[in-house]
Amino acid sequence: STAERLLPGAEFHRYVKGQRSVVRSPHPYAVPAELAEHIDFVGGLHRFPAERRAASRGGAQGGRAAFHLGVTPAVLRKRYNMTGADVGALPNNSQACAQFLEQYFHPADLAEFMQLFGGGFGHRCRVDRVVGHQGGGKAGLEASLDVEYIMSTGANVSTPPCPPAVPAGRHESQEPFLAWLLLLSNMSALPWVHSVSYGDDEDSLSLAYMERVNVEFMKAGARGLTILFASGDDGAGCRRGPGGNHTFRPSFPASSPYVTTVGGTSFKNP
């Protein structure tokens, strides 16, 4: 194949598990010396896609629980002592959130959410600008929540979501963080604050890829951008390793020293 000619030593085979099918090489490869200095990394050759774990929530025990809306924007704003006056007022304030894994927000959902939960503070009902590709079809849960809640806590602030550019797709079946950062790097006017809820297990990514992503984070910091990442869904992210020992499993890019990582807040009685 063309890839085998370009990467001497590689031998590609198709691996199938259930409905998933990937092409990988079990053998090491070489990069021609005249090209090596121009290549950051080669991906998609050896590593298999990480297993996605479905999130589960414990059901009510001892009978049917009373219905509760959960953590709404009003709950968050009250817990952080925000009043109706705590909204963006300066024209140069700006914020953005990123969308990955073919997830998109829907403008009609955002408008309805703000109509239901935005009554106690000044807010906007639509996104000012979409950078990259905004897909169609059904809205994604994570992408929708990201847009709705950043516009509720950072209320009345200009908010363009920044999905990865087409045809970025995925990086080894995971979020194309590098493609997203390169998209931002090539833009002259950017929001000052970027909030990202997505992440991958650090051990599911190659060191070369993470180092290349970190270079883009450093460049973003030099431009004065603030990039916030969620710390992950599992706290310290413990896992059982070989021999039954438990080890930490950090999330990336949350583990990068060039971003600000934010943990979650749990409310017992919101």
N, C-alpha and C positions, 0 to 999 in steps of 0.2 A: 504494500500500500504506500501511498505518498508519505504518510506519517512515519512509516518504518524506514523509508529512504532518508527522510530528513533527520531522524533520530536513530542512528546506527545502534543496534543491539536490542531495540524494542521489538516485541512480537505481540501483536494485539489479538485478543480473543474476546468473544462476547460472553458475559456472565449474566445469568437469569435467576432471579429469586422472586417467586410469586408473579406480580404484575410489573416488576421492575427489571429493566434490562440496561446494562452498561457495557462499554468496551474499555478494557484495561490491558496493560502489559504486565506480566509477572516477572519480567526480566529488566535489569538495569539498562540504561541508555546512555549514549554519549552525545554531546553537542559539538559540532565542528568548531575548531579553535577560532576561525575567523568570524564566527557568529557569537561566541560565548560572551564577549564583553558588551554586546548589545542586547542581551536577554536578561530580564529580571528573574524570571522563574518559568518553569514549564509545569503546567497543571493538567489534571485529568488523565494521568497515565497509570498511577499505582494505587492511589487512595480510593476506597469504596465509599459511597454515600453513607453518611451517618444515619443510624436508625432514628426516625422521628417518633418520640413518645407522645402519645395522646394525653392531653391534660385531663385530669379527672377531679371532680369535686365530690366530697362526701355528702351523701344525702342525709336528710333529717332522720333522727332516730326517735323511736318511741311515739310514732304518730306523725301526722301531717303538720309541717311547720307553717306558721303564719306567713303570708306573702310580705316581702320587704323589697323595696326598690334597690337597696344596697347603697354603695358609695356614689352618690350623685355629685355634680359640681357644687351644689350648696353645702354638702357635707365637707368636702375638701376645703372650700373657701372659709367655712366657719372654723375648722380645726387649725388652719393657718392664720387665723385672725384677719382675714381679708374682708373688707367692707365693700359696699357698692361703689365706693370712690376708688378702690384699688383696681384700676383698669389702665391700659395703655393710653397715654395722652400725647406723646411726642411723635411727630410724623416719621422720624428716623428709626423708631422701634420696629424690629422685624424678627420673625421666628419661623422655623420650618420643621417639618417632620418627614422622615423618609418612609417609603413603601417598598416592600420586597415580596418575593415569592408569589408573584402574580396576584397580590392583594391590592385593592383599590378602595378608596372611599367613594360614596355616592353623594352628589350635591343635595339631592332631595332628602336623603337621610340626615345629613348635617343640618339642613334647615328645620326639619321636624324636631331633631334633638334640641336645638337651641330654642325652639318655640316651647318645648315641654320643660326644659331645665334652665333656661337662661333668663328667667324673669327677674332675678334679684340683682343683676349687674349689667352694665353696658357691654354689648358684645356685637360681633359681626356674625352674619348668617351664611356667609359664603367665603370660599377660599379665593384670594386675590389672583393667584396665578399658579399654574401647574407646570413644573419643569420636567421635561422628559415626556414619557408616554403614560397617559391615563387610560387604562384599559376599560372595557365595557363589561357587561354582564353583572352578576350579583356583587354586591359590596363585600369586602373581606372584614371579618370581625376585628382583627388587630389594627388594620389600617384605619377603620372607622373610628375605633376608640381613641387612637392616637390623635387624629385630627380634632375630634369632638372635645377631648379633655385639654389639649394644649390651648384650644381657643376658649376654653372655660376658665382655666387658671391664668393664662396669659391673655386675659380678655381684652378685646378691642385692639389687638396688635395685628399688624399685617402678617398673614400666614400663608405662604405658598408651600405646599408639600413638594418634596423633591424625590420622585421615584428614579430608578436607574434608567439610563438612556437605552433605547432600543438599538441594536438587538442584544443588550447585555445579558438578559435571561438570568442564568444562575452560574455560580462558580462551583463546579463539582457538586451540583444538586443543592447548593446552599446559597445564602445571600451573596450577591455580587458586590461586596463592599468596595472593592477596588474600582469597579466600573462607576459606581456612584460617586466616589471621591474624585475620579478623573473628570466626571461630568461637572462637578463643582469647581474643580481647578481651572477649567477652561471657560468659566463664566466671570465676567468683570464685575457684575453687581450681584451680591448675595445677601441673604438674611444673616444677621449677626449671630443668631442662636439656632442650633440644629439639635433636635431631640429624636433619638432613635431607640425603639423598644426591642429591636431584633438583635439576635446574637447566636453564635455557634459554640459548641464545646471546643475549647482551645486545642484539645488533642485530635480533633477531626480535621485540622487545617495544617498545612505544611509551614515550617519555620520561614522558608523563603517568601511565601505568600504573606504571612503576617508582617514580616520585616518590610515588605514593599508597601503594604497598607499603612504601616507606621510612618513611612516617609511622607505619605500624603497627609496624614494627621499633623505631622510637624509643619508641613507647608501651610495647612489650614490655620494652625496656631500663629504662624508668622504673619498671616493676613489679618489676625485679630478675631477670628471666628471662635465661638464657643461650641463645642460638640459634646452633647450629653448622651450617655448610653445607659440603658437599664442593666442592672447587675445580674439579672437572670431570674429564672422561676424557682430555683431550688436553694437559695441562700448560698452557702459555701460550695454547694454542688458536690457532695460526697458520692463516691461510687465504690463498689467492691472490686478490688483488683485481683490479680492472680494470687492464689494461696489464701484467699478470704480476707486479705487486709483491706482496710478502707483508706482511700486516698482522696485528696481534693481534686475537683474537676472544674477549674475556672472557665468562665465564658469569655470569648473574644468577639468583638473588640473591647468589651468591658475591662479586660485585664491589661489593655494597652496603657502605658504611662503617659500617653499624649492626649487622652480624653478625660472627661470628668464622668465618673461612674456614680449612678444614683440608685440607692436601694429602695425597696418598696415600703409602704406604710400599711400596717394591718389594723383594722378597726374592729373591736369586739362588738360594740354597740353603736353603730353609726347613727 
